[in-house]
Amino acid sequence: MMVCDGRLVKAAQRQADWLAANNFDPTNPHLGEGGITANERVRAEGYRLPEWYPVKGNMVESALHYFHDDVPHALAGLIAHSTHHDHMMCLNWFSDHTVFGMGDAGGFFICVTAPKETL
């Protein structure tokens, strides 16, 4: 079962807001303000990713600039996308990603997933 976490919501929403407010780099929508990466954004919100996840990088985020008027179309687009499908469906490498957060702003949809925190 997937569980929503407010810290992942904040990380996702922060990136969606930043992308909407700035001319994002279409070659890497996972880079945010000041070059911060998805893993860094999640950790900055206080979520403990596995220690072996690199500090910089993206092991947690899918992003889409969509042209529909609603989030369900954006979500369907990510699920249908070849490079995001496994992430969005928690398959294969992402099978332990059971915690999520989503953000949406100005046509940008961000989904962050992560493994459950361990203490």
Backbone as JSON Lines, residues from 0, in Angstrom:
{"i":0,"aa":"M","n":[0.83,-1.17,0.0],"ca":[0.0,0.0,0.0],"c":[0.89,1.24,0.0]}
{"i":1,"aa":"M","n":[0.54,2.22,-0.82],"ca":[1.25,3.49,-0.89],"c":[0.75,4.41,0.22]}
{"i":2,"aa":"V","n":[1.67,5.18,0.79],"ca":[1.36,6.12,1.85],"c":[1.91,7.49,1.46]}
{"i":3,"aa":"C","n":[1.08,8.51,1.59],"ca":[1.5,9.87,1.28],"c":[2.27,10.46,2.47]}
{"i":4,"aa":"D","n":[3.37,11.14,2.19],"ca":[4.16,11.78,3.23],"c":[4.28,13.27,2.91]}
{"i":5,"aa":"G","n":[3.95,14.11,3.87],"ca":[3.95,15.55,3.66],"c":[5.3,16.11,3.23]}
{"i":6,"aa":"R","n":[6.39,15.51,3.69],"ca":[7.72,15.98,3.28],"c":[7.97,15.73,1.81]}
{"i":7,"aa":"L","n":[7.49,14.59,1.31],"ca":[7.65,14.31,-0.12],"c":[6.73,15.2,-0.95]}
{"i":8,"aa":"V","n":[5.55,15.5,-0.41],"ca":[4.65,16.46,-1.07],"c":[5.35,17.81,-1.19]}
{"i":9,"aa":"K","n":[5.98,18.27,-0.1],"ca":[6.69,19.56,-0.13],"c":[7.82,19.55,-1.14]}
{"i":10,"aa":"A","n":[8.59,18.47,-1.19],"ca":[9.69,18.39,-2.15],"c":[9.16,18.43,-3.58]}
{"i":11,"aa":"A","n":[8.09,17.7,-3.85],"ca":[7.5,17.67,-5.19],"c":[6.89,19.02,-5.55]}
{"i":12,"aa":"Q","n":[6.16,19.61,-4.61],"ca":[5.52,20.89,-4.89],"c":[6.56,22.0,-5.09]}
{"i":13,"aa":"R","n":[7.61,21.98,-4.3],"ca":[8.68,22.97,-4.45],"c":[9.26,22.92,-5.87]}
{"i":14,"aa":"Q","n":[9.47,21.71,-6.37],"ca":[10.03,21.59,-7.72],"c":[9.02,22.02,-8.77]}
{"i":15,"aa":"A","n":[7.76,21.63,-8.63],"ca":[6.74,22.05,-9.59],"c":[6.61,23.57,-9.61]}
{"i":16,"aa":"D","n":[6.61,24.19,-8.44],"ca":[6.52,25.65,-8.36],"c":[7.72,26.31,-9.03]}
{"i":17,"aa":"W","n":[8.9,25.78,-8.76],"ca":[10.11,26.35,-9.34],"c":[10.11,26.22,-10.87]}
{"i":18,"aa":"L","n":[9.74,25.05,-11.36],"ca":[9.68,24.85,-12.8],"c":[8.67,25.78,-13.46]}
{"i":19,"aa":"A","n":[7.53,25.97,-12.81],"ca":[6.5,26.85,-13.37],"c":[6.93,28.31,-13.36]}
{"i":20,"aa":"A","n":[7.71,28.71,-12.37],"ca":[8.12,30.11,-12.24],"c":[9.34,30.46,-13.07]}
{"i":21,"aa":"N","n":[10.06,29.46,-13.53],"ca":[11.32,29.67,-14.26],"c":[11.27,28.95,-15.59]}
{"i":22,"aa":"N","n":[12.12,29.34,-16.47],"ca":[12.25,28.61,-17.73],"c":[13.07,27.37,-17.45]}
{"i":23,"aa":"F","n":[12.37,26.26,-17.24],"ca":[13.07,25.03,-16.87],"c":[13.9,24.51,-18.03]}
{"i":24,"aa":"D","n":[14.9,23.71,-17.71],"ca":[15.75,23.07,-18.69],"c":[15.06,21.79,-19.15]}
{"i":25,"aa":"P","n":[14.54,21.75,-20.38],"ca":[13.79,20.56,-20.81],"c":[14.66,19.3,-20.88]}
{"i":26,"aa":"T","n":[15.98,19.45,-20.88],"ca":[16.84,18.27,-20.9],"c":[16.98,17.66,-19.52]}
{"i":27,"aa":"N","n":[16.66,18.42,-18.46],"ca":[16.74,17.87,-17.12],"c":[15.78,18.6,-16.18]}
{"i":28,"aa":"P","n":[14.49,18.24,-16.21],"ca":[13.54,18.9,-15.32],"c":[13.71,18.48,-13.86]}
{"i":29,"aa":"H","n":[14.68,17.61,-13.58],"ca":[14.92,17.18,-12.21],"c":[15.88,18.09,-11.47]}
{"i":30,"aa":"L","n":[16.52,19.02,-12.2],"ca":[17.37,20.01,-11.54],"c":[16.51,21.19,-11.14]}
{"i":31,"aa":"G","n":[16.68,21.64,-9.9],"ca":[15.89,22.75,-9.4],"c":[16.74,23.97,-9.12]}
{"i":32,"aa":"E","n":[16.21,24.83,-8.3],"ca":[16.86,26.09,-7.97],"c":[18.3,25.86,-7.48]}
{"i":33,"aa":"G","n":[19.24,26.56,-8.09],"ca":[20.63,26.43,-7.7],"c":[21.26,25.11,-8.08]}
{"i":34,"aa":"G","n":[20.6,24.34,-8.95],"ca":[21.14,23.05,-9.37],"c":[20.86,21.91,-8.4]}
{"i":35,"aa":"I","n":[19.97,22.14,-7.42],"ca":[19.66,21.1,-6.45],"c":[18.96,19.93,-7.16]}
{"i":36,"aa":"T","n":[19.3,18.73,-6.76],"ca":[18.74,17.53,-7.39],"c":[17.59,16.97,-6.55]}
{"i":37,"aa":"A","n":[16.89,16.02,-7.13],"ca":[15.72,15.42,-6.46],"c":[16.1,14.8,-5.12]}
{"i":38,"aa":"N","n":[17.18,14.02,-5.08],"ca":[17.59,13.41,-3.81],"c":[17.86,14.48,-2.76]}
{"i":39,"aa":"E","n":[18.51,15.57,-3.16],"ca":[18.8,16.65,-2.22],"c":[17.52,17.32,-1.72]}
{"i":40,"aa":"R","n":[16.55,17.53,-2.62],"ca":[15.29,18.16,-2.22],"c":[14.56,17.32,-1.17]}
{"i":41,"aa":"V","n":[14.53,16.02,-1.4],"ca":[13.84,15.13,-0.46],"c":[14.54,15.15,0.9]}
{"i":42,"aa":"R","n":[15.85,15.06,0.89],"ca":[16.59,15.1,2.16],"c":[16.45,16.45,2.85]}
{"i":43,"aa":"A","n":[16.39,17.53,2.08],"ca":[16.25,18.87,2.66],"c":[14.92,19.01,3.42]}
{"i":44,"aa":"E","n":[13.93,18.23,3.04],"ca":[12.65,18.24,3.75],"c":[12.67,17.35,4.99]}
{"i":45,"aa":"G","n":[13.81,16.71,5.24],"ca":[13.94,15.89,6.43],"c":[13.61,14.42,6.25]}
{"i":46,"aa":"Y","n":[13.38,14.0,5.01],"ca":[13.08,12.59,4.75],"c":[14.4,11.83,4.62]}
{"i":47,"aa":"R","n":[14.51,10.73,5.33],"ca":[15.74,9.93,5.31],"c":[15.68,8.89,4.19]}
{"i":48,"aa":"L","n":[16.42,9.16,3.14],"ca":[16.57,8.17,2.07],"c":[17.61,7.15,2.51]}
{"i":49,"aa":"P","n":[17.63,5.98,1.88],"ca":[18.67,5.0,2.22],"c":[20.07,5.62,2.08]}
{"i":50,"aa":"E","n":[20.95,5.26,2.98],"ca":[22.3,5.84,2.98],"c":[23.04,5.62,1.67]}
{"i":51,"aa":"W","n":[22.74,4.54,0.99],"ca":[23.47,4.25,-0.24],"c":[22.96,5.06,-1.44]}
{"i":52,"aa":"Y","n":[21.85,5.78,-1.29],"ca":[21.41,6.69,-2.35],"c":[22.41,7.83,-2.41]}
{"i":53,"aa":"P","n":[22.85,8.22,-3.61],"ca":[23.82,9.31,-3.68],"c":[23.21,10.61,-3.17]}
{"i":54,"aa":"V","n":[24.07,11.5,-2.64],"ca":[23.59,12.79,-2.17],"c":[22.99,13.56,-3.33]}
{"i":55,"aa":"K","n":[23.75,13.67,-4.41],"ca":[23.25,14.32,-5.62],"c":[22.7,13.25,-6.54]}
{"i":56,"aa":"G","n":[21.67,13.58,-7.28],"ca":[21.12,12.62,-8.22],"c":[19.62,12.5,-8.07]}
{"i":57,"aa":"N","n":[19.08,11.56,-8.82],"ca":[17.64,11.35,-8.81],"c":[17.32,9.87,-8.79]}
{"i":58,"aa":"M","n":[16.94,9.41,-7.62],"ca":[16.5,8.03,-7.46],"c":[15.02,8.0,-7.08]}
{"i":59,"aa":"V","n":[14.35,9.19,-7.12],"ca":[13.05,9.31,-6.48],"c":[11.98,10.06,-7.27]}
{"i":60,"aa":"E","n":[12.32,10.72,-8.35],"ca":[11.39,11.68,-8.94],"c":[11.09,11.4,-10.41]}
{"i":61,"aa":"S","n":[9.82,11.57,-10.76],"ca":[9.38,11.61,-12.15],"c":[8.73,12.97,-12.38]}
{"i":62,"aa":"A","n":[9.0,13.55,-13.55],"ca":[8.49,14.89,-13.85],"c":[7.9,14.91,-15.26]}
{"i":63,"aa":"L","n":[6.86,15.72,-15.41],"ca":[6.21,15.84,-16.71],"c":[5.68,17.26,-16.89]}
{"i":64,"aa":"H","n":[5.95,17.84,-18.05],"ca":[5.31,19.09,-18.44],"c":[4.13,18.67,-19.3]}
{"i":65,"aa":"Y","n":[2.93,18.89,-18.82],"ca":[1.76,18.38,-19.51],"c":[0.92,19.52,-20.08]}
{"i":66,"aa":"F","n":[0.12,19.17,-21.05],"ca":[-0.66,20.17,-21.76],"c":[-2.16,19.93,-21.62]}
{"i":67,"aa":"H","n":[-2.52,19.12,-20.65],"ca":[-3.93,18.88,-20.36],"c":[-4.33,19.75,-19.18]}
{"i":68,"aa":"D","n":[-5.59,19.8,-18.89],"ca":[-6.07,20.66,-17.82],"c":[-6.18,19.96,-16.47]}
{"i":69,"aa":"D","n":[-5.76,18.71,-16.4],"ca":[-5.93,18.03,-15.11],"c":[-4.8,17.06,-14.81]}
{"i":70,"aa":"V","n":[-4.64,16.82,-13.54],"ca":[-3.59,15.94,-13.05],"c":[-3.78,14.49,-13.48]}
{"i":71,"aa":"P","n":[-5.0,13.96,-13.54],"ca":[-5.13,12.56,-13.99],"c":[-4.5,12.29,-15.36]}
{"i":72,"aa":"H","n":[-4.61,13.25,-16.27],"ca":[-3.95,13.07,-17.57],"c":[-2.44,13.06,-17.42]}
{"i":73,"aa":"A","n":[-1.92,13.92,-16.55],"ca":[-0.48,13.95,-16.31],"c":[0.0,12.63,-15.71]}
{"i":74,"aa":"L","n":[-0.73,12.14,-14.73],"ca":[-0.38,10.87,-14.11],"c":[-0.41,9.73,-15.12]}
{"i":75,"aa":"A","n":[-1.43,9.7,-15.95],"ca":[-1.53,8.68,-17.0],"c":[-0.37,8.8,-17.97]}
{"i":76,"aa":"G","n":[0.05,10.04,-18.26],"ca":[1.18,10.25,-19.16],"c":[2.47,9.7,-18.59]}
{"i":77,"aa":"L","n":[2.69,9.9,-17.31],"ca":[3.9,9.35,-16.69],"c":[3.86,7.83,-16.66]}
{"i":78,"aa":"I","n":[2.71,7.26,-16.35],"ca":[2.59,5.8,-16.3],"c":[2.85,5.2,-17.68]}
{"i":79,"aa":"A","n":[2.39,5.88,-18.71],"ca":[2.56,5.37,-20.08],"c":[3.96,5.6,-20.62]}
{"i":80,"aa":"H","n":[4.73,6.48,-20.01],"ca":[6.06,6.84,-20.51],"c":[7.06,5.73,-20.21]}
{"i":81,"aa":"S","n":[7.83,5.35,-21.2],"ca":[8.73,4.2,-21.05],"c":[9.74,4.35,-19.92]}
{"i":82,"aa":"T","n":[10.28,5.54,-19.72],"ca":[11.31,5.7,-18.67],"c":[10.72,5.97,-17.29]}
{"i":83,"aa":"H","n":[9.43,6.27,-17.2],"ca":[8.82,6.55,-15.9],"c":[7.88,5.44,-15.42]}
{"i":84,"aa":"H","n":[7.53,4.54,-16.3],"ca":[6.53,3.52,-15.99],"c":[6.87,2.74,-14.71]}
{"i":85,"aa":"D","n":[8.07,2.17,-14.64],"ca":[8.42,1.35,-13.48],"c":[8.42,2.17,-12.19]}
{"i":86,"aa":"H","n":[8.89,3.41,-12.29],"ca":[8.88,4.28,-11.1],"c":[7.45,4.53,-10.63]}
{"i":87,"aa":"M","n":[6.59,4.91,-11.56],"ca":[5.21,5.24,-11.19],"c":[4.43,4.03,-10.69]}
{"i":88,"aa":"M","n":[4.76,2.86,-11.17],"ca":[4.05,1.64,-10.78],"c":[4.77,0.85,-9.69]}
{"i":89,"aa":"C","n":[5.9,1.39,-9.18],"ca":[6.69,0.74,-8.12],"c":[7.09,-0.68,-8.52]}
{"i":90,"aa":"L","n":[7.63,-0.79,-9.71],"ca":[8.05,-2.08,-10.23],"c":[9.58,-2.18,-10.26]}
{"i":91,"aa":"N","n":[10.05,-3.41,-10.28],"ca":[11.48,-3.7,-10.42],"c":[12.28,-2.95,-9.37]}
{"i":92,"aa":"W","n":[13.24,-2.12,-9.78],"ca":[14.11,-1.43,-8.83],"c":[13.31,-0.59,-7.84]}
{"i":93,"aa":"F","n":[12.16,-0.09,-8.25],"ca":[11.33,0.78,-7.4],"c":[10.32,0.01,-6.55]}
{"i":94,"aa":"S","n":[10.44,-1.29,-6.48],"ca":[9.41,-2.09,-5.79],"c":[9.3,-1.77,-4.3]}
{"i":95,"aa":"D","n":[10.35,-1.2,-3.71],"ca":[10.26,-0.85,-2.28],"c":[9.83,0.59,-2.06]}
{"i":96,"aa":"H","n":[9.52,1.31,-3.12],"ca":[9.05,2.7,-3.0],"c":[7.56,2.68,-2.66]}
{"i":97,"aa":"T","n":[7.27,2.82,-1.39],"ca":[5.89,2.73,-0.92],"c":[5.38,4.04,-0.31]}
{"i":98,"aa":"V","n":[6.22,5.08,-0.37],"ca":[5.86,6.38,0.18],"c":[5.94,7.39,-0.97]}
{"i":99,"aa":"F","n":[4.97,8.31,-1.03],"ca":[4.95,9.22,-2.17],"c":[4.51,10.62,-1.78]}
{"i":100,"aa":"G","n":[4.75,11.53,-2.71],"ca":[4.24,12.9,-2.64],"c":[4.15,13.43,-4.05]}
{"i":101,"aa":"M","n":[3.19,14.3,-4.31],"ca":[3.0,14.85,-5.65],"c":[2.87,16.36,-5.58]}
{"i":102,"aa":"G","n":[3.32,17.0,-6.65],"ca":[3.19,18.44,-6.78],"c":[2.73,18.8,-8.17]}
{"i":103,"aa":"D","n":[2.03,19.92,-8.29],"ca":[1.46,20.34,-9.57],"c":[1.41,21.86,-9.6]}
{"i":104,"aa":"A","n":[2.0,22.45,-10.64],"ca":[1.95,23.91,-10.79],"c":[2.22,24.28,-12.24]}
{"i":105,"aa":"G","n":[1.37,25.11,-12.79],"ca":[1.61,25.67,-14.11],"c":[1.92,24.67,-15.2]}
{"i":106,"aa":"G","n":[1.28,23.52,-15.16],"ca":[1.51,22.51,-16.19],"c":[2.67,21.57,-15.9]}
{"i":107,"aa":"F","n":[3.23,21.67,-14.72],"ca":[4.31,20.76,-14.33],"c":[3.79,19.84,-13.23]}
{"i":108,"aa":"F","n":[3.99,18.55,-13.44],"ca":[3.54,17.52,-12.51],"c":[4.76,16.77,-12.03]}
{"i":109,"aa":"I","n":[4.93,16.7,-10.73],"ca":[6.07,16.02,-10.13],"c":[5.56,14.93,-9.2]}
{"i":110,"aa":"C","n":[6.12,13.74,-9.33],"ca":[5.82,12.64,-8.43],"c":[7.12,12.18,-7.8]}
{"i":111,"aa":"V","n":[7.16,12.15,-6.48],"ca":[8.32,11.67,-5.73],"c":[7.89,10.43,-4.98]}
{"i":112,"aa":"T","n":[8.68,9.37,-5.1],"ca":[8.44,8.16,-4.31],"c":[9.74,7.79,-3.62]}
{"i":113,"aa":"A","n":[9.61,7.03,-2.55],"ca":[10.79,6.62,-1.8],"c":[10.47,5.37,-1.0]}
{"i":114,"aa":"P","n":[11.53,4.67,-0.58],"ca":[11.3,3.57,0.35],"c":[10.84,4.12,1.7]}
{"i":115,"aa":"K","n":[10.17,3.3,2.46],"ca":[9.78,3.68,3.81],"c":[11.07,3.96,4.61]}
{"i":116,"aa":"E","n":[11.0,5.0,5.43],"ca":[12.15,5.35,6.25],"c":[12.45,4.23,7.26]}
{"i":117,"aa":"T","n":[13.72,4.04,7.53],"ca":[14.12,3.14,8.61],"c":[14.81,3.98,9.67]}
{"i":118,"aa":"L","n":[14.6,3.62,10.89],"ca":[15.19,4.38,12.0],"c":[16.55,3.85,12.36]}
